[in-house]
Amino acid sequence: MARFYLSLCSIILWLCCVNCSVSKNEPFDDNYITDWGHQQFTFLDDRTQVQIQINEYSGGGFRSKDPYGSGYFKTSLKMPKNSTGIATTFYLTSLEDNAPGGNHDELDFELLGRNGPPYVLNTNVFARDGGNREQQFNLWFDPTADFHDYAILWNDKQIVVLRR
């Protein structure tokens, strides 16, 4: 599998907050680039954390500056209430800046917006442009009630999606 770029992207409609912490004591700008929705970003804790506000017009997205071969990737997300039409996503992709081309690999983690339970987590794995590994899970907790930690553990033996 190709090396991946870490991306966090939230698609527009209502109001949501996304928190992402980088390595301790490292500013966000050392590791990530904002791709779009720059005005939606608020930096906290000496720029070691970022909040992305989503309103009816825009959201925001960022990506890592460097590719990763494998690893443990974590984010903290709070899904907006009454969010039909919003997909709050956290994914790894082998293509930088959505570049066209073959052999695209991707690991997807998507919280699908709803106006109430059941709340749905959608995952997918793409290898060499082929997906069709989509799985949907009804969540046993309310992702709109508070921030929750989510992670993707990826190595040469497994891909694990976690809620901590």
N, C-alpha and C positions, 0 to 999 in steps of 0.2 A: 504494500500500500504506500502511496506517496506521502510526503511530509505534509502536514496540515498547518493552516493558519487558523488561529482562534478568532472567531467572530461572535459578536453579540449584536443582535439586530432586533428591533421592535417595530412592528408594523402598526400604522396610525389608526386612531379614532378617538379614544377617550383619554383618561389621565392614569398614568401608571408610573411607578418608580422602579428603577433597576439599579442595584448596587453591585459593584464589582471591585474587589480588593486585589491589588497586585502584591507582589512579594513585599514583606514588611520593609518599611523605610525606603522603598523605591517609588519615585513619582510615576504616575500614570504615563506621562509623556516619554519616559525611558523605554517603555515596552509596547505602547499602543499608539495607534493613529486613529483619530476620528475620521470616519468616512463621510458621514452626512448628518444633518441635524445638529450642527455645532452649537446653535443657540439653545438647544434643549439640555446641554450638559452643565452640571454643577459639580465642581471639584471640592473634595473635603479632605480633612486630615493631611495637610501639606501635600495635596494632590495624590495621595496614595489610594483614594477611593473616588468613585464617580457615581453620580446619580443622573439618570436620564429621565426627564419628564416627557410624557406623551400627552398631547392634547388632540383636539379634533382635526388639526392640520398636519402635524408632524410628529415624528419620533426621533430616534437617533441610532447610529450604529458605529461600531469601531472594530478594529482588527489588530492583531499582533504585528509588530514590525518584523519579527523573525519567525521562520517555520519551526515546527516541533516534530520530532520523529515519533514520539509516543509520550504518554504521561498521564497525569491526574489534573484535570481542568475543572475548576469550581467557580460558581457564581452564586450570588444571593439575589433572589427575585421575589417581588410581590406583584401578583397579577391584579389588574384593575377589576373592580366590581362592574357589573353590567357591561361587559366588554365584547359582546358579539361583534365579530369582524376583526378582532385584534389577535395576532399571533405573536406572543412574546417568545423569542427564539434565542438559542445558545447553540452554536454549531462549530464544527471543525471542517474546513474545506481545503482541498489541494490546489484550488485555483485562487490566485491573488486578484482582488478587485473584480470578481465575477468574469474573468477573462474567458473568451470562447476557446474551445479546443477539446480534444478527446482525452480519454483516460482520467476523467474527473472522479475524485473520491471525496466522500463527505459523510460525516456523522451528524445527524440532526436531533435536536431536543427542542420540542415546541409545545408551549402551553397554549391551548386553543381557547380563545375567549368565549365566554358564555354569560348568560344573564342569571346564572345560578347553577346549582348542582344538576347533573354530574359534571364535574370539571374534568377535562381530558388532557392527558399527556400523549403527544404523538412523537414517535421516534422513527428514524429511517437510517439506513446505511446504503450508501452508493459506492460501488467499486467499478472502476473503469467505465463510467457513465451509466451503469445499470443500477437501478434502485430496487423497487419491488420487495423491500424488506420492511415495509412500514408496519408498525405495531401501535395500537392505541390502548391506553389504560385509563379507566375511570379512577380518579384519585380518591383516596380514603380520607383526605383532609381538605380543608378549605384554603386554596392558595391565595385567596384575596384577603384573608384575615391578618396576615403578617408576612414578613420576609422569611423565606425558607432557603436553605442551602441545597443546591443541586450540583451534581458532578458527573463527569464522564471520565472513566478510567479506561485507558486504551493502551494495550501492549500487543506483542506478537501472538499472544494466546487467546485474548478475550477483549470484548468491548462491554463495559458494564456502565449502566446509567443508574445513578444513586440520588436519593433524597435523604439529606442528613438533618 
